[in-house]
Amino acid sequence: GMPGSGKTTIAKIVYNEIQYQFTGASFLQDVRETFNKGCQLQLQQQLLHDTVRNDVEFSNINKGINIIKSRLRSKKVLIVIDDVDRLQQLESVARSLKWFGPGSTIIITTRDQHLLVEYGVTISHKATELHYEEALQLFSQHAFKQNVPKEDYVDLSNCMVQYAQGLPLALKVL
């Protein structure tokens, strides 16, 4: 989906609703940014810390991959990999669902549908813009703490909703 369309928010809601069904769960947020800073090891360590509740030290990506595979291959885990823009980012923390125990689930948020196909994702959901009524309600909730705009601000609210083009993040910021 487009930037600001609610991909991360949807993933957080799903994660919070279903994580209790798994023996371990990890939400790896802002993977693109973390990876670009050269902090790939941090992502692997966070995954292990969140899922096995144990801090494991290792010095390179390949060792991290081996530890992830050996520690999680028998665990049913839920992993959210948020804001991915390169296959290498996915492969450093979850190259294959076979790394994890039966029933494990990986949720990926990305702007790039092709990346999901390349990774072999079988089920995808495209985050779309809100319809006008939903957008007005979201804007009003953030601006006025109620579901409809205040009477004196109806015209201004309509302009803001049109300007944001149904993007939830833009509506919240405005």
BELCORCOR-V406982 format. One record per residue. N is the residue number from 0. BURIAL is I if it has 24 or more other ideal C-beta (glycine too) atoms within 12 Angstrom, else O. D_LAST is the distance of its C-alpha to the last C-alpha in Angstrom with 2 decimals. Layout:
n = [N:N]
burial = [BURIAL:BURIAL]
d_last = [D_LAST:D_LAST]
This chain:
n = [0:1:2:3:4:5:6:7:8:9:10:11:12:13:14:15:16:17:18:19:20:21:22:23:24:25:26:27:28:29:30:31:32:33:34:35:36:37:38:39:40:41:42:43:44:45:46:47:48:49:50:51:52:53:54:55:56:57:58:59:60:61:62:63:64:65:66:67:68:69:70:71:72:73:74:75:76:77:78:79:80:81:82:83:84:85:86:87:88:89:90:91:92:93:94:95:96:97:98:99:100:101:102:103:104:105:106:107:108:109:110:111:112:113:114:115:116:117:118:119:120:121:122:123:124:125:126:127:128:129:130:131:132:133:134:135:136:137:138:139:140:141:142:143:144:145:146:147:148:149:150:151:152:153:154:155:156:157:158:159:160:161:162:163:164:165:166:167:168:169:170:171:172:173]
burial = [I:O:O:I:I:I:I:I:I:O:I:O:O:I:I:O:O:O:I:O:O:I:O:I:I:I:I:I:I:I:I:I:O:I:I:O:O:O:O:I:I:I:I:I:I:I:I:I:I:I:I:I:O:O:O:I:O:O:O:O:I:O:O:I:I:O:I:I:I:O:I:I:O:O:I:O:I:I:I:I:I:I:I:I:I:O:I:O:I:I:I:I:I:I:I:O:I:O:I:I:O:O:O:I:I:I:I:I:I:I:O:I:O:O:I:I:O:O:I:O:I:O:O:O:O:O:I:O:I:I:O:O:O:O:I:I:O:I:I:I:O:I:I:O:O:O:O:O:I:O:O:O:O:O:O:O:I:O:O:I:I:O:O:I:O:I:I:I:I:I:I:O:O:I]
d_last = [20.29:17.63:15.48:12.49:14.51:15.30:18.74:18.80:17.45:20.16:22.72:22.08:22.57:25.71:26.97:26.72:28.40:31.32:32.05:34.80:36.82:37.41:39.63:37.01:33.32:31.04:27.35:27.26:23.64:22.53:26.03:25.41:24.30:27.09:29.62:28.76:29.40:32.83:32.34:33.79:36.23:33.47:32.11:35.65:36.34:33.21:34.25:37.73:36.70:34.41:36.97:40.30:39.26:41.26:40.52:42.41:43.01:43.59:43.53:42.56:40.61:43.82:44.96:41.57:41.90:45.41:44.42:41.52:43.96:46.72:44.73:42.54:44.93:46.10:42.84:40.56:37.15:33.52:31.64:28.03:27.64:23.95:22.63:26.03:26.81:30.59:33.48:34.91:32.04:32.91:36.59:36.55:35.47:36.48:38.63:40.01:39.71:43.42:42.56:41.58:43.47:43.78:40.79:38.29:34.86:32.58:28.96:27.40:23.85:23.77:22.47:26.15:28.12:31.28:31.10:31.32:34.32:35.94:35.59:37.14:34.42:35.88:32.93:29.42:26.26:23.67:20.06:18.78:15.68:15.09:16.92:15.34:16.37:15.15:11.67:11.65:13.12:10.74:7.71:10.34:11.59:8.71:8.03:11.77:13.70:15.39:15.63:15.27:13.41:15.48:18.07:17.13:13.51:14.50:14.51:11.17:9.71:11.94:10.80:7.12:8.93:11.45:9.46:8.10:11.82:11.91:10.75:9.97:8.62:6.04:5.21:5.57:3.82:0.00]
